[in-house]
Structure formats: structure tokens, C-alpha cells
Amino acid sequence: MAKHTHNHHNPQIVTPQRAKKDPQRRAKLLLGWALGFIMVSSTFGFLMGSSFNGNSITYGKYQFRQEQDNTFTVKIKGKVQTFYFLPDQLQNVNITGDPVGTLQTSQAIAISFVPNQSNAQGVDLLRYLLEQEFQEKGTYVIHGATTSLPALQQISCANASSFVPVIVIAPGNATSIDESDDCVTIRSPSAAGFIQAHDRLKYGMLGVME
């Protein structure tokens, strides 16, 4: 899908010259990630079991290996990538718009979330994973929340632009990824669903899934 540029005015996202280290925020984020990962890992065990442990699993031209921690590794363009779900397990993730095209080539990304969600651990885990993925690509990451919170600027879809797309993590009854006007909204009722959405985006950006 061709990438389009929107001409409407967007409230500006403040982008500092250099991201300041915030050990307290990072510690809280990692704590949320760790707690969420423990919870999600038990779900993975139920969904995947260990019958394929160490075996090669084929998807198209790609050969996946299931590791002892129930993650899946695959070499793409000479680099080993790690996933939590296989492509066939992500058919339930509903996608609208062009989230991959919107996020693929951006130099900066804003990651925001709706505060006070019941699935706060899953939200923190997804924020962490998205940050790692985009920073590894060399994309500048800006964090925010849809309402004002200490140490986080307020960022919503109203701030999205073709130069700085916005990802909003929101609650939902089903796992979905919706893109509109340079804003990508990820919804899920569960931590496992948020990780499915992460993997679906990653597969798309690496060209494994359309």
C-alpha cells in the first residue's frame, strides 16, 4: 500500500535533543515487563506445550526453531530474530489500515498508552518490546500517555504525523491493530494478545507476513 502524507495540522510532540536516562522509570518498566512475562509464559506453555522443543518448523521459506524457553528463532536476512508466536498462530489478529507501512521507515515513533488499564502488566511488556524493536532499527522512541502523567507527555492520535507516527496501546475485547492517519492503535484484553500484536507487527516489518 502506498504511503501517504497527511496535510492536516497535528499538535507537536516534544522531541528532546537527547533522551535523558530515567532509572526509576526504567526500573518500573522492567519490573512490569518481568511480571508480565512470567504471567504470559504460563500462557505460552498452555498454548504451545513442549512437543516441538528443538525441532525445526517450516513457514513458507523460513525455518523456525522452538527453543527451550518456548520462544521461536528464525534467521531473516542473515540475522537471528526471536518471536513468541508462529505466523500461523496470529491469524486471529485483526488488522485494518497500513500499520506496517506507517511504522516501517519512520525516523521517530511515539509510543503512548491509555492509563489505568486492568492489563497494566501486559501494557508495560508491550511498551518494552516495541521500544527494543524500534531502537534496534535506529528509530528514535518517544514515550507518552493519552492523559497527563508524571514524567510522560500527553500523546494521542491527535499528535500523529507522517514524520512521527503514534502507537497507542488501548484496552479491547479482541486483539487488533488499526491504523488511521498515521496513528496505530493496538488493542487486546490480555498480555498474550499484546505479544501476539507485537509479533504480528514484527513479522510484517520483516516481510515474513503481509
PyRosetta script that sets phi, psi and omega in degrees:
from pyrosetta import init, pose_from_sequence

init()
pose = pose_from_sequence("MAKHTHNHHNPQIVTPQRAKKDPQRRAKLLLGWALGFIMVSSTFGFLMGSSFNGNSITYGKYQFRQEQDNTFTVKIKGKVQTFYFLPDQLQNVNITGDPVGTLQTSQAIAISFVPNQSNAQGVDLLRYLLEQEFQEKGTYVIHGATTSLPALQQISCANASSFVPVIVIAPGNATSIDESDDCVTIRSPSAAGFIQAHDRLKYGMLGVME")
pose.set_psi(1, 131.8)
pose.set_omega(1, -177.9)
pose.set_phi(2, -66.5)
pose.set_psi(2, 140.9)
pose.set_omega(2, 179.1)
pose.set_phi(3, -80.0)
pose.set_psi(3, 134.3)
pose.set_omega(3, -178.7)
pose.set_phi(4, -116.1)
pose.set_psi(4, 154.6)
pose.set_omega(4, 179.8)
pose.set_phi(5, -111.0)
pose.set_psi(5, 129.5)
pose.set_omega(5, -178.4)
pose.set_phi(6, -93.1)
pose.set_psi(6, 138.3)
pose.set_omega(6, -177.2)
pose.set_phi(7, -97.9)
pose.set_psi(7, -4.4)
pose.set_omega(7, -177.6)
pose.set_phi(8, -71.5)
pose.set_psi(8, 152.5)
pose.set_omega(8, -178.0)
pose.set_phi(9, -76.7)
pose.set_psi(9, 136.9)
pose.set_omega(9, 178.7)
pose.set_phi(10, -121.2)
pose.set_psi(10, 137.2)
pose.set_omega(10, 172.0)
pose.set_phi(11, -55.8)
pose.set_psi(11, 139.0)
pose.set_omega(11, -171.7)
pose.set_phi(12, -75.7)
pose.set_psi(12, 137.4)
pose.set_omega(12, 171.4)
pose.set_phi(13, -89.2)
pose.set_psi(13, 128.2)
pose.set_omega(13, -179.2)
pose.set_phi(14, -75.0)
pose.set_psi(14, 120.9)
pose.set_omega(14, -179.9)
pose.set_phi(15, -115.4)
pose.set_psi(15, 105.2)
pose.set_omega(15, -179.5)
pose.set_phi(16, -66.8)
pose.set_psi(16, 158.7)
pose.set_omega(16, 179.7)
pose.set_phi(17, -60.7)
pose.set_psi(17, -39.0)
pose.set_omega(17, 179.7)
pose.set_phi(18, -145.8)
pose.set_psi(18, 133.5)
pose.set_omega(18, -179.3)
pose.set_phi(19, -64.4)
pose.set_psi(19, 131.4)
pose.set_omega(19, 178.3)
pose.set_phi(20, -85.3)
pose.set_psi(20, 140.6)
pose.set_omega(20, 177.4)
pose.set_phi(21, -71.6)
pose.set_psi(21, 133.6)
pose.set_omega(21, 178.5)
pose.set_phi(22, -129.4)
pose.set_psi(22, 87.8)
pose.set_omega(22, -174.8)
pose.set_phi(23, -57.5)
pose.set_psi(23, -37.8)
pose.set_omega(23, -177.8)
pose.set_phi(24, -66.7)
pose.set_psi(24, -44.1)
pose.set_omega(24, 178.7)
pose.set_phi(25, -64.4)
pose.set_psi(25, -42.4)
pose.set_omega(25, -179.8)
pose.set_phi(26, -63.3)
pose.set_psi(26, -40.9)
pose.set_omega(26, 179.8)
pose.set_phi(27, -63.0)
pose.set_psi(27, -43.2)
pose.set_omega(27, 179.1)
pose.set_phi(28, -64.6)
pose.set_psi(28, -39.4)
pose.set_omega(28, -179.4)
pose.set_phi(29, -65.2)
pose.set_psi(29, -44.3)
pose.set_omega(29, 179.8)
pose.set_phi(30, -67.7)
pose.set_psi(30, -34.5)
pose.set_omega(30, 176.7)
pose.set_phi(31, -63.8)
pose.set_psi(31, -44.8)
pose.set_omega(31, 177.1)
pose.set_phi(32, -61.7)
pose.set_psi(32, -39.7)
pose.set_omega(32, 178.4)
pose.set_phi(33, -63.1)
pose.set_psi(33, -45.5)
pose.set_omega(33, -177.7)
pose.set_phi(34, -63.0)
pose.set_psi(34, -46.3)
pose.set_omega(34, 179.3)
pose.set_phi(35, -63.2)
pose.set_psi(35, -43.4)
pose.set_omega(35, 179.7)
pose.set_phi(36, -64.1)
pose.set_psi(36, -39.2)
pose.set_omega(36, -177.9)
pose.set_phi(37, -66.2)
pose.set_psi(37, -38.4)
pose.set_omega(37, 177.4)
pose.set_phi(38, -60.5)
pose.set_psi(38, -44.1)
pose.set_omega(38, -178.9)
pose.set_phi(39, -66.2)
pose.set_psi(39, -43.8)
pose.set_omega(39, -178.1)
pose.set_phi(40, -69.2)
pose.set_psi(40, -34.9)
pose.set_omega(40, -179.1)
pose.set_phi(41, -59.8)
pose.set_psi(41, -37.8)
pose.set_omega(41, 178.3)
pose.set_phi(42, -65.3)
pose.set_psi(42, -34.8)
pose.set_omega(42, 176.3)
pose.set_phi(43, -66.6)
pose.set_psi(43, -42.0)
pose.set_omega(43, 179.0)
pose.set_phi(44, -58.8)
pose.set_psi(44, -42.7)
pose.set_omega(44, -179.3)
pose.set_phi(45, -58.8)
pose.set_psi(45, -38.9)
pose.set_omega(45, 178.8)
pose.set_phi(46, -69.9)
pose.set_psi(46, -42.2)
pose.set_omega(46, -175.7)
pose.set_phi(47, -73.1)
pose.set_psi(47, -38.9)
pose.set_omega(47, -168.7)
pose.set_phi(48, -107.8)
pose.set_psi(48, -30.2)
pose.set_omega(48, -174.8)
pose.set_phi(49, 65.4)
pose.set_psi(49, -160.3)
pose.set_omega(49, -179.4)
pose.set_phi(50, -130.6)
pose.set_psi(50, 15.6)
pose.set_omega(50, -174.8)
pose.set_phi(51, -68.5)
pose.set_psi(51, -23.1)
pose.set_omega(51, -179.6)
pose.set_phi(52, -101.3)
pose.set_psi(52, 9.8)
pose.set_omega(52, -174.6)
pose.set_phi(53, -56.7)
pose.set_psi(53, 123.4)
pose.set_omega(53, 178.4)
pose.set_phi(54, 83.1)
pose.set_psi(54, -5.9)
pose.set_omega(54, -177.7)
pose.set_phi(55, -91.0)
pose.set_psi(55, 157.9)
pose.set_omega(55, 177.2)
pose.set_phi(56, -90.1)
pose.set_psi(56, 132.9)
pose.set_omega(56, -179.0)
pose.set_phi(57, -122.3)
pose.set_psi(57, 128.1)
pose.set_omega(57, -174.6)
pose.set_phi(58, -99.5)
pose.set_psi(58, 133.6)
pose.set_omega(58, 171.5)
pose.set_phi(59, -134.7)
pose.set_psi(59, 107.5)
pose.set_omega(59, -175.5)
pose.set_phi(60, 60.0)
pose.set_psi(60, -125.6)
pose.set_omega(60, 179.2)
pose.set_phi(61, -91.6)
pose.set_psi(61, 4.9)
pose.set_omega(61, -174.8)
pose.set_phi(62, -102.8)
pose.set_psi(62, 138.1)
pose.set_omega(62, 177.3)
pose.set_phi(63, -108.5)
pose.set_psi(63, 114.4)
pose.set_omega(63, 179.4)
pose.set_phi(64, -97.2)
pose.set_psi(64, 149.4)
pose.set_omega(64, 174.3)
pose.set_phi(65, -123.8)
pose.set_psi(65, 127.9)
pose.set_omega(65, 175.9)
pose.set_phi(66, -85.9)
pose.set_psi(66, 124.2)
pose.set_omega(66, -177.1)
pose.set_phi(67, -90.1)
pose.set_psi(67, 173.0)
pose.set_omega(67, -176.7)
pose.set_phi(68, -65.3)
pose.set_psi(68, -25.5)
pose.set_omega(68, 179.2)
pose.set_phi(69, -89.0)
pose.set_psi(69, 12.2)
pose.set_omega(69, 178.0)
pose.set_phi(70, 72.2)
pose.set_psi(70, 11.4)
pose.set_omega(70, 169.5)
pose.set_phi(71, -85.9)
pose.set_psi(71, 166.9)
pose.set_omega(71, 178.7)
pose.set_phi(72, -119.4)
pose.set_psi(72, 133.1)
pose.set_omega(72, 177.4)
pose.set_phi(73, -115.4)
pose.set_psi(73, 147.0)
pose.set_omega(73, -179.9)
pose.set_phi(74, -151.7)
pose.set_psi(74, 142.2)
pose.set_omega(74, 178.3)
pose.set_phi(75, -91.3)
pose.set_psi(75, 121.8)
pose.set_omega(75, 179.6)
pose.set_phi(76, -126.4)
pose.set_psi(76, 119.5)
pose.set_omega(76, -179.0)
pose.set_phi(77, 54.1)
pose.set_psi(77, 41.8)
pose.set_omega(77, 174.9)
pose.set_phi(78, 81.6)
pose.set_psi(78, 1.6)
pose.set_omega(78, -177.8)
pose.set_phi(79, -122.7)
pose.set_psi(79, 136.2)
pose.set_omega(79, 179.1)
pose.set_phi(80, -78.2)
pose.set_psi(80, 125.6)
pose.set_omega(80, 178.7)
pose.set_phi(81, -113.5)
pose.set_psi(81, 146.2)
pose.set_omega(81, -178.8)
pose.set_phi(82, -112.6)
pose.set_psi(82, 135.5)
pose.set_omega(82, 177.7)
pose.set_phi(83, -132.1)
pose.set_psi(83, 161.5)
pose.set_omega(83, 177.9)
pose.set_phi(84, -102.9)
pose.set_psi(84, -19.0)
pose.set_omega(84, 179.1)
pose.set_phi(85, -133.6)
pose.set_psi(85, 150.9)
pose.set_omega(85, 172.2)
pose.set_phi(86, -80.4)
pose.set_psi(86, 156.0)
pose.set_omega(86, 179.5)
pose.set_phi(87, -53.5)
pose.set_psi(87, -40.3)
pose.set_omega(87, -178.7)
pose.set_phi(88, -63.6)
pose.set_psi(88, -20.5)
pose.set_omega(88, -179.2)
pose.set_phi(89, -87.2)
pose.set_psi(89, 2.4)
pose.set_omega(89, -174.9)
pose.set_phi(90, -112.8)
pose.set_psi(90, 14.9)
pose.set_omega(90, -178.7)
pose.set_phi(91, -67.0)
pose.set_psi(91, -19.9)
pose.set_omega(91, -178.1)
pose.set_phi(92, -83.3)
pose.set_psi(92, -5.6)
pose.set_omega(92, 179.8)
pose.set_phi(93, -81.6)
pose.set_psi(93, 109.5)
pose.set_omega(93, -178.0)
pose.set_phi(94, -79.0)
pose.set_psi(94, 131.8)
pose.set_omega(94, -178.8)
pose.set_phi(95, -124.1)
pose.set_psi(95, 132.9)
pose.set_omega(95, 172.5)
pose.set_phi(96, -128.5)
pose.set_psi(96, 154.3)
pose.set_omega(96, -177.6)
pose.set_phi(97, 73.8)
pose.set_psi(97, -154.1)
pose.set_omega(97, -177.9)
pose.set_phi(98, -130.5)
pose.set_psi(98, 70.3)
pose.set_omega(98, -178.2)
pose.set_phi(99, -63.6)
pose.set_psi(99, -38.1)
pose.set_omega(99, -178.8)
pose.set_phi(100, -65.6)
pose.set_psi(100, -47.5)
pose.set_omega(100, 179.1)
pose.set_phi(101, -62.0)
pose.set_psi(101, -35.1)
pose.set_omega(101, -179.8)
pose.set_phi(102, -67.6)
pose.set_psi(102, -39.1)
pose.set_omega(102, -173.5)
pose.set_phi(103, -95.7)
pose.set_psi(103, -18.6)
pose.set_omega(103, -168.2)
pose.set_phi(104, -59.5)
pose.set_psi(104, -46.4)
pose.set_omega(104, -170.9)
pose.set_phi(105, -111.1)
pose.set_psi(105, 8.6)
pose.set_omega(105, -177.3)
pose.set_phi(106, -70.3)
pose.set_psi(106, 142.1)
pose.set_omega(106, 177.5)
pose.set_phi(107, -82.2)
pose.set_psi(107, -21.1)
pose.set_omega(107, 179.2)
pose.set_phi(108, -142.6)
pose.set_psi(108, 146.7)
pose.set_omega(108, 179.9)
pose.set_phi(109, -134.2)
pose.set_psi(109, 136.7)
pose.set_omega(109, 172.1)
pose.set_phi(110, -103.6)
pose.set_psi(110, 126.5)
pose.set_omega(110, 178.3)
pose.set_phi(111, -109.6)
pose.set_psi(111, 116.0)
pose.set_omega(111, -177.9)
pose.set_phi(112, -123.9)
pose.set_psi(112, 168.6)
pose.set_omega(112, -179.7)
pose.set_phi(113, -152.3)
pose.set_psi(113, 156.2)
pose.set_omega(113, 174.6)
pose.set_phi(114, -83.1)
pose.set_psi(114, 117.8)
pose.set_omega(114, -177.5)
pose.set_phi(115, -67.9)
pose.set_psi(115, 165.5)
pose.set_omega(115, 173.3)
pose.set_phi(116, 62.3)
pose.set_psi(116, 33.4)
pose.set_omega(116, 174.1)
pose.set_phi(117, -78.4)
pose.set_psi(117, 148.4)
pose.set_omega(117, 178.1)
pose.set_phi(118, -65.5)
pose.set_psi(118, -25.9)
pose.set_omega(118, -179.2)
pose.set_phi(119, -99.8)
pose.set_psi(119, 51.6)
pose.set_omega(119, -174.6)
pose.set_phi(120, -62.7)
pose.set_psi(120, -35.8)
pose.set_omega(120, -179.6)
pose.set_phi(121, -65.2)
pose.set_psi(121, -41.3)
pose.set_omega(121, 177.3)
pose.set_phi(122, -64.6)
pose.set_psi(122, -37.0)
pose.set_omega(122, 178.0)
pose.set_phi(123, -63.2)
pose.set_psi(123, -47.3)
pose.set_omega(123, 179.7)
pose.set_phi(124, -62.9)
pose.set_psi(124, -38.9)
pose.set_omega(124, 178.7)
pose.set_phi(125, -63.5)
pose.set_psi(125, -44.7)
pose.set_omega(125, 179.6)
pose.set_phi(126, -65.6)
pose.set_psi(126, -40.8)
pose.set_omega(126, 177.3)
pose.set_phi(127, -58.7)
pose.set_psi(127, -43.8)
pose.set_omega(127, 179.9)
pose.set_phi(128, -62.9)
pose.set_psi(128, -48.9)
pose.set_omega(128, -177.6)
pose.set_phi(129, -64.2)
pose.set_psi(129, -42.2)
pose.set_omega(129, 178.5)
pose.set_phi(130, -63.3)
pose.set_psi(130, -43.2)
pose.set_omega(130, 178.7)
pose.set_phi(131, -58.7)
pose.set_psi(131, -45.8)
pose.set_omega(131, -179.6)
pose.set_phi(132, -61.8)
pose.set_psi(132, -44.0)
pose.set_omega(132, -178.1)
pose.set_phi(133, -62.9)
pose.set_psi(133, -47.5)
pose.set_omega(133, -175.2)
pose.set_phi(134, -73.3)
pose.set_psi(134, -36.4)
pose.set_omega(134, 177.2)
pose.set_phi(135, -65.7)
pose.set_psi(135, -34.8)
pose.set_omega(135, 177.5)
pose.set_phi(136, -64.4)
pose.set_psi(136, -30.5)
pose.set_omega(136, 177.5)
pose.set_phi(137, -81.7)
pose.set_psi(137, -4.4)
pose.set_omega(137, -177.4)
pose.set_phi(138, 85.7)
pose.set_psi(138, 15.7)
pose.set_omega(138, 179.9)
pose.set_phi(139, -89.4)
pose.set_psi(139, 131.3)
pose.set_omega(139, 179.0)
pose.set_phi(140, -72.6)
pose.set_psi(140, 131.1)
pose.set_omega(140, -176.2)
pose.set_phi(141, -112.1)
pose.set_psi(141, 128.5)
pose.set_omega(141, 176.8)
pose.set_phi(142, -114.4)
pose.set_psi(142, 131.2)
pose.set_omega(142, -179.8)
pose.set_phi(143, -102.7)
pose.set_psi(143, 145.3)
pose.set_omega(143, 177.3)
pose.set_phi(144, -159.0)
pose.set_psi(144, -175.8)
pose.set_omega(144, 175.9)
pose.set_phi(145, -139.1)
pose.set_psi(145, 156.6)
pose.set_omega(145, -176.7)
pose.set_phi(146, -72.8)
pose.set_psi(146, -18.2)
pose.set_omega(146, 171.2)
pose.set_phi(147, -126.3)
pose.set_psi(147, 159.4)
pose.set_omega(147, -173.3)
pose.set_phi(148, -64.4)
pose.set_psi(148, 128.1)
pose.set_omega(148, 176.3)
pose.set_phi(149, -134.2)
pose.set_psi(149, 153.9)
pose.set_omega(149, 177.2)
pose.set_phi(150, -57.5)
pose.set_psi(150, 133.8)
pose.set_omega(150, 175.8)
pose.set_phi(151, 70.7)
pose.set_psi(151, 3.5)
pose.set_omega(151, 177.5)
pose.set_phi(152, -128.6)
pose.set_psi(152, 130.2)
pose.set_omega(152, 176.0)
pose.set_phi(153, -76.7)
pose.set_psi(153, 157.7)
pose.set_omega(153, -179.2)
pose.set_phi(154, -81.9)
pose.set_psi(154, 120.2)
pose.set_omega(154, -178.3)
pose.set_phi(155, -134.8)
pose.set_psi(155, 129.8)
pose.set_omega(155, 177.3)
pose.set_phi(156, -138.4)
pose.set_psi(156, -175.4)
pose.set_omega(156, 178.4)
pose.set_phi(157, -61.1)
pose.set_psi(157, -23.7)
pose.set_omega(157, 178.4)
pose.set_phi(158, -63.8)
pose.set_psi(158, -20.6)
pose.set_omega(158, -179.4)
pose.set_phi(159, -90.8)
pose.set_psi(159, -6.8)
pose.set_omega(159, -173.0)
pose.set_phi(160, -70.1)
pose.set_psi(160, 143.8)
pose.set_omega(160, 174.7)
pose.set_phi(161, -147.1)
pose.set_psi(161, 169.5)
pose.set_omega(161, 178.1)
pose.set_phi(162, -67.6)
pose.set_psi(162, -21.7)
pose.set_omega(162, 178.8)
pose.set_phi(163, -82.7)
pose.set_psi(163, -39.1)
pose.set_omega(163, 177.8)
pose.set_phi(164, -131.6)
pose.set_psi(164, 85.9)
pose.set_omega(164, 175.5)
pose.set_phi(165, -63.9)
pose.set_psi(165, 156.7)
pose.set_omega(165, -179.4)
pose.set_phi(166, -116.7)
pose.set_psi(166, 136.0)
pose.set_omega(166, 169.2)
pose.set_phi(167, -107.2)
pose.set_psi(167, 124.5)
pose.set_omega(167, 176.8)
pose.set_phi(168, -113.2)
pose.set_psi(168, 124.9)
pose.set_omega(168, 177.6)
pose.set_phi(169, -97.1)
pose.set_psi(169, 118.8)
pose.set_omega(169, -171.4)
pose.set_phi(170, -134.6)
pose.set_psi(170, 158.0)
pose.set_omega(170, 176.3)
pose.set_phi(171, -71.2)
pose.set_psi(171, 157.6)
pose.set_omega(171, 178.6)
pose.set_phi(172, -167.3)
pose.set_psi(172, 163.2)
pose.set_omega(172, 179.5)
pose.set_phi(173, -84.0)
pose.set_psi(173, -15.0)
pose.set_omega(173, 178.6)
pose.set_phi(174, -144.9)
pose.set_psi(174, 160.9)
pose.set_omega(174, -179.8)
pose.set_phi(175, -82.2)
pose.set_psi(175, 124.9)
pose.set_omega(175, -177.6)
pose.set_phi(176, -151.1)
pose.set_psi(176, 156.9)
pose.set_omega(176, 174.9)
pose.set_phi(177, -129.6)
pose.set_psi(177, 114.6)
pose.set_omega(177, -175.4)
pose.set_phi(178, -122.0)
pose.set_psi(178, 127.2)
pose.set_omega(178, 177.7)
pose.set_phi(179, -114.4)
pose.set_psi(179, 133.5)
pose.set_omega(179, 175.1)
pose.set_phi(180, -154.4)
pose.set_psi(180, 128.7)
pose.set_omega(180, 176.8)
pose.set_phi(181, 51.8)
pose.set_psi(181, 48.1)
pose.set_omega(181, 175.8)
pose.set_phi(182, 68.0)
pose.set_psi(182, 15.8)
pose.set_omega(182, 175.5)
pose.set_phi(183, -117.6)
pose.set_psi(183, 127.7)
pose.set_omega(183, 179.5)
pose.set_phi(184, -109.3)
pose.set_psi(184, 117.0)
pose.set_omega(184, 179.5)
pose.set_phi(185, -104.4)
pose.set_psi(185, 122.7)
pose.set_omega(185, 178.4)
pose.set_phi(186, -106.8)
pose.set_psi(186, 122.1)
pose.set_omega(186, -179.2)
pose.set_phi(187, -121.8)
pose.set_psi(187, 144.1)
pose.set_omega(187, 173.7)
pose.set_phi(188, -165.9)
pose.set_psi(188, 149.7)
pose.set_omega(188, 175.5)
pose.set_phi(189, -87.7)
pose.set_psi(189, -4.5)
pose.set_omega(189, -172.8)
pose.set_phi(190, -143.0)
pose.set_psi(190, 160.2)
pose.set_omega(190, 175.3)
pose.set_phi(191, -62.6)
pose.set_psi(191, -43.7)
pose.set_omega(191, 179.6)
pose.set_phi(192, -59.9)
pose.set_psi(192, -38.1)
pose.set_omega(192, 178.2)
pose.set_phi(193, -64.4)
pose.set_psi(193, -40.0)
pose.set_omega(193, 177.1)
pose.set_phi(194, -62.8)
pose.set_psi(194, -37.2)
pose.set_omega(194, 178.9)
pose.set_phi(195, -70.8)
pose.set_psi(195, -34.4)
pose.set_omega(195, 173.3)
pose.set_phi(196, -60.3)
pose.set_psi(196, -43.0)
pose.set_omega(196, 179.2)
pose.set_phi(197, -63.1)
pose.set_psi(197, -41.4)
pose.set_omega(197, 176.9)
pose.set_phi(198, -58.8)
pose.set_psi(198, -49.2)
pose.set_omega(198, -178.7)
pose.set_phi(199, -63.7)
pose.set_psi(199, -38.7)
pose.set_omega(199, -179.6)
pose.set_phi(200, -62.9)
pose.set_psi(200, -42.9)
pose.set_omega(200, 176.4)
pose.set_phi(201, -63.6)
pose.set_psi(201, -43.7)
pose.set_omega(201, -178.0)
pose.set_phi(202, -64.4)
pose.set_psi(202, -43.7)
pose.set_omega(202, 176.2)
pose.set_phi(203, -59.2)
pose.set_psi(203, -41.1)
pose.set_omega(203, 179.9)
pose.set_phi(204, -64.4)
pose.set_psi(204, -44.5)
pose.set_omega(204, -177.8)
pose.set_phi(205, -69.8)
pose.set_psi(205, -24.5)
pose.set_omega(205, 177.7)
pose.set_phi(206, -91.6)
pose.set_psi(206, -2.6)
pose.set_omega(206, 176.3)
pose.set_phi(207, 82.6)
pose.set_psi(207, 10.9)
pose.set_omega(207, 179.3)
pose.set_phi(208, -77.3)
pose.set_psi(208, -38.8)
pose.set_omega(208, 177.3)
pose.set_phi(209, -122.7)
pose.set_psi(209, 150.8)
pose.set_omega(209, 179.6)
pose.set_phi(210, -77.4)
pose.dump_pdb("model.pdb")
